[in-house]
Amino acid sequence: MIEKVFGWLKAFGGLRQFELRGQENVSALIGLHVIAYNLIRLGNLLKPAMEAA
């Protein structure tokens, strides 16, 4: 399942090549993109439950 996250980050998150330098900056950027991925995924997971109600 982890490969899907990295695939999404590279394809849609724009993280194919970093423009930042430094481990702290890159780590923060990856963290923000993973949060975005989780929010999108959560919305897709909740959509069937909301349509049924």
C-alpha positions as CSV (number, residue, x, y, z in Angstrom):
1,M,0.0,0.0,0.0
2,I,2.9,2.4,0.6
3,E,3.8,2.3,-3.1
4,K,0.5,3.9,-3.9
5,V,1.4,6.9,-1.7
6,F,4.8,7.4,-3.4
7,G,3.3,6.9,-6.8
8,W,0.7,9.6,-6.1
9,L,3.4,11.9,-4.7
10,K,5.4,11.6,-7.9
11,A,2.5,11.7,-10.3
12,F,0.2,14.3,-8.8
13,G,2.0,15.8,-5.9
14,G,4.8,17.2,-7.9
15,L,7.5,15.5,-5.9
16,R,9.4,14.0,-8.8
17,Q,12.3,16.3,-8.1
18,F,12.7,18.5,-5.0
19,E,13.4,22.2,-5.3
20,L,14.3,22.5,-1.6
21,R,17.6,21.6,0.1
22,G,18.1,20.2,3.5
23,Q,16.6,17.3,5.3
24,E,14.2,19.4,7.5
25,N,12.8,21.3,4.5
26,V,12.3,18.1,2.4
27,S,10.8,16.3,5.4
28,A,8.3,19.1,6.0
29,L,7.3,19.2,2.3
30,I,6.8,15.4,2.2
31,G,4.7,15.6,5.4
32,L,2.4,18.2,3.9
33,H,2.0,16.2,0.7
34,V,1.2,13.0,2.7
35,I,-1.4,15.0,4.7
36,A,-3.0,16.1,1.4
37,Y,-3.0,12.5,0.1
38,N,-4.7,11.3,3.3
39,L,-7.4,14.0,3.1
40,I,-8.1,13.1,-0.5
41,R,-8.2,9.4,0.4
42,L,-10.5,10.1,3.4
43,G,-12.9,12.0,1.2
44,N,-13.0,9.1,-1.2
45,L,-13.5,6.6,1.6
46,L,-16.4,8.6,3.1
47,K,-18.2,9.4,-0.2
48,P,-20.1,6.0,-0.4
49,A,-21.2,6.4,3.2
50,M,-22.5,9.9,2.6
51,E,-24.3,8.9,-0.6
52,A,-26.1,6.0,1.2
53,A,-27.4,8.3,3.9
